[in-house]
Amino acid sequence: MHRFFASTKNTRPVLPGSLRYIRSDVPLQVTEEEKQWLAGHNITTVVDLRTERERAAKPCPLEQDGRFRCLHLPVTGGDALPESPAWVAQSYINMADDRMEGILKTITEAESNVLFFCTAGKDRTGVVEALLQRRAGCSEEYILQDYLLSGQNLAADLERYARSNPGVDLAVITPQRETMERFLRAVTL
C-alpha cells in the first residue's frame, strides 16, 4: 500500500480496496511527489476538520496548491479535551449534530476522492470515518478495529504528549473500543 505522506502516522483509506475517502492526521509537510500522487489518483478534495485557530497555528500546505479544493469544515467541540475517559464517548456523540451531517454530505457528494483530517486524526477524523464506514455497510467490528488502529499508529506520540502535559490522562487521548461502541449505539447519522 502507498504510504500517502512520509510525515504523517495515521493516514489510510477509509473503505477496503478504495481510495474514495482517505483519513489522516494533519499533513504538515507534503512533498511535490506526494501532491502529484494525490492528484494522479483524483484525491483532490481536502476537508480540514480543525478549528480556525488550529489551522492558523499549523497550516496545511495543500491549501496553497491550486490542484486541490480545500474546505474548512470544523467539527463541533472537536478541539476540546474531555475531562475523563467516560466523557470521550459523550464528546463524540456531541459531534454528531447538523454540522456533522453537512460534513458527511460534503464528503460523500464530492466529485473527486476526498482526503479529510484533524490534528491527530483520531477523534474528529475517527468519528467522520466511522459514520462513512457505517453508511458504506462496513460491519461494526470492522469500524471498531479500524478506530483502534489509530491508537496503535499514534501510541508513541500520545504517550509523549501525556508525559509532557501532566494534567492529561493517557486513557482520555488513546482510542478505546468502548468509546466507539457507545458512540455507534447512540448515533444514527
Phi and psi in degrees as a GROMACS rama.xvg file:
@    title "Ramachandran Plot"
@    xaxis  label "Phi"
@    yaxis  label "Psi"
@TYPE xy
-65.8909  136.315  HIS-2
-89.7097  92.0959  ARG-3
-44.8907  -51.9749  PHE-4
-133.387  131.922  PHE-5
-64.9097  -26.2421  ALA-6
-91.733  -4.02101  SER-7
-107.681  163.539  THR-8
-120.586  -11.08  LYS-9
-133.97  43.4656  ASN-10
-106.304  129.071  THR-11
-167.08  161.341  ARG-12
-66.0434  147.497  PRO-13
-81.2521  -39.2668  VAL-14
-110.389  141.964  LEU-15
-59.7917  132.054  PRO-16
68.7286  19.4924  GLY-17
-138.517  143.335  SER-18
-103.959  15.2553  LEU-19
-57.9519  -45.6463  ARG-20
-127.87  128.286  TYR-21
-120.088  128.232  ILE-22
-105.971  153.711  ARG-23
-161.053  163.475  SER-24
-81.2807  166.036  ASP-25
-61.0703  124.904  VAL-26
-83.2071  101.713  PRO-27
-89.7718  -22.7852  LEU-28
-130.372  111.491  GLN-29
-123.82  122.144  VAL-30
-78.3904  162.86  THR-31
-61.7513  -38.6357  GLU-32
-60.5337  -42.0033  GLU-33
-65.9311  -40.6784  GLU-34
-61.7574  -42.658  LYS-35
-63.6468  -40.9407  GLN-36
-61.7462  -47.3209  TRP-37
-58.9032  -51.1286  LEU-38
-61.3439  -40.0537  ALA-39
-65.7565  -22.5311  GLY-40
-105.256  19.136  HIS-41
56.6715  31.1808  ASN-42
-96.0795  78.0386  ILE-43
-119.04  -7.3814  THR-44
-93.2388  124.937  THR-45
-119.975  122.065  VAL-46
-114.207  114.575  VAL-47
-96.5128  116.064  ASP-48
-89.8201  3.3323  LEU-49
-83.321  164.011  ARG-50
-73.7797  166.023  THR-51
-58.5103  -41.3559  GLU-52
-61.7062  -44.9938  ARG-53
-63.6701  -42.2754  GLU-54
-63.5094  -40.7693  ARG-55
-65.8954  -36.8407  ALA-56
-72.0323  -35.8074  ALA-57
-139.98  80.8188  LYS-58
-69.3323  145.72  PRO-59
-85.9703  126.291  CYS-60
-65.4682  -16.3913  PRO-61
-66.8145  -22.3281  LEU-62
-63.6316  -24.9477  GLU-63
-91.6694  4.74861  GLN-64
-113.748  118.772  ASP-65
-63.2438  -12.0343  GLY-66
-73.3408  -14.9133  ARG-67
-116.475  137.858  PHE-68
-97.1549  105.566  ARG-69
-99.2269  125.696  CYS-70
-116.655  139.542  LEU-71
-110.157  105.429  HIS-72
-128.03  78.3012  LEU-73
-64.7258  141.341  PRO-74
-84.2295  137.821  VAL-75
-56.4843  123.909  THR-76
65.5524  12.2236  GLY-77
-69.9655  -18.9715  GLY-78
-97.9441  6.00965  ASP-79
-91.8616  136.186  ALA-80
-90.3988  119.258  LEU-81
-59.4677  151.751  PRO-82
-74.0721  -29.3059  GLU-83
-148.692  164.215  SER-84
-56.2908  -33.9231  PRO-85
-64.1779  -26.139  ALA-86
-88.6882  -9.74206  TRP-87
-63.3131  -48.3269  VAL-88
-60.1681  -40.2976  ALA-89
-64.7543  -35.7939  GLN-90
-64.5712  -36.666  SER-91
-65.3432  -45.5334  TYR-92
-59.2325  -40.3442  ILE-93
-64.6211  -26.0467  ASN-94
-70.2201  -23.3404  MET-95
-84.1552  68.3398  ALA-96
-117.005  -165.865  ASP-97
-61.5674  -35.1947  ASP-98
-62.4487  -41.7714  ARG-99
-62.833  -40.7759  MET-100
-59.3984  -40.2987  GLU-101
-65.5583  -38.8132  GLY-102
-62.4492  -47.5796  ILE-103
-62.2347  -41.0466  LEU-104
-63.2505  -43.8066  LYS-105
-60.7866  -45.1594  THR-106
-67.3656  -47.0126  ILE-107
-71.2791  -25.4945  THR-108
-96.7283  2.28805  GLU-109
-60.2797  142.068  ALA-110
-74.9763  -21.4241  GLU-111
-114.717  176.935  SER-112
-67.3296  156.539  ASN-113
-124.265  132.671  VAL-114
-105.25  126.711  LEU-115
-132.198  150.207  PHE-116
-161.07  161.419  PHE-117
-125.161  -143.994  CYS-118
-77.8228  -66.8366  THR-119
-89.7186  -16.7863  ALA-120
75.2537  34.3145  GLY-121
-125.717  -36.8655  LYS-122
-95.5994  -73.3182  ASP-123
-58.0739  -47.8309  ARG-124
-64.0104  -39.7947  THR-125
-62.6558  -39.0252  GLY-126
-66.1615  -48.2494  VAL-127
-59.8737  -45.5455  VAL-128
-60.2838  -46.502  GLU-129
-59.5571  -41.5945  ALA-130
-68.367  -39.2326  LEU-131
-64.2824  -42.2024  LEU-132
-64.0813  -42.2603  GLN-133
-63.6523  -43.0682  ARG-134
-63.2708  -29.0934  ARG-135
-84.4667  -2.0116  ALA-136
90.5615  13.181  GLY-137
-67.2615  147.622  CYS-138
-70.1089  157.676  SER-139
-60.0196  -39.4728  GLU-140
-63.0728  -40.2199  GLU-141
-60.4875  -45.997  TYR-142
-60.4378  -45.2523  ILE-143
-64.2842  -45.9741  LEU-144
-63.8046  -39.7248  GLN-145
-66.2165  -41.509  ASP-146
-59.3914  -45.4741  TYR-147
-65.7467  -25.5232  LEU-148
-58.6617  -32.5004  LEU-149
-61.2198  -39.543  SER-150
-62.8344  -39.1778  GLY-151
-67.6766  -45.6135  GLN-152
-63.923  -32.095  ASN-153
-106.751  4.86129  LEU-154
-50.4252  -50.0823  ALA-155
-63.5574  -42.1069  ALA-156
-66.2836  -40.9229  ASP-157
-66.0809  -41.6383  LEU-158
-63.388  -43.4623  GLU-159
-61.9953  -42.9953  ARG-160
-62.4249  -44.4681  TYR-161
-64.3433  -38.6967  ALA-162
-65.5444  -37.5267  ARG-163
-77.2597  -17.7005  SER-164
-126.952  86.2418  ASN-165
-54.8019  -23.782  PRO-166
-82.6015  -3.1082  GLY-167
-96.294  126.866  VAL-168
-85.8719  121.741  ASP-169
-56.695  -34.2871  LEU-170
-66.2418  -25.3379  ALA-171
-74.8197  -38.0487  VAL-172
-94.5434  -5.26211  ILE-173
-100.093  127.793  THR-174
-55.5663  131.427  PRO-175
-120.59  137.947  GLN-176
-53.5226  -45.3172  ARG-177
-60.4045  -32.5189  GLU-178
-62.5409  -50.0191  THR-179
-71.1502  -35.2242  MET-180
-59.6638  -46.3037  GLU-181
-63.0057  -42.7644  ARG-182
-60.4569  -48.262  PHE-183
-63.9446  -33.7345  LEU-184
-69.3323  -34.6774  ARG-185
-86.8242  -24.8841  ALA-186
-110.46  137.104  VAL-187
-113.801  4.77009  THR-188
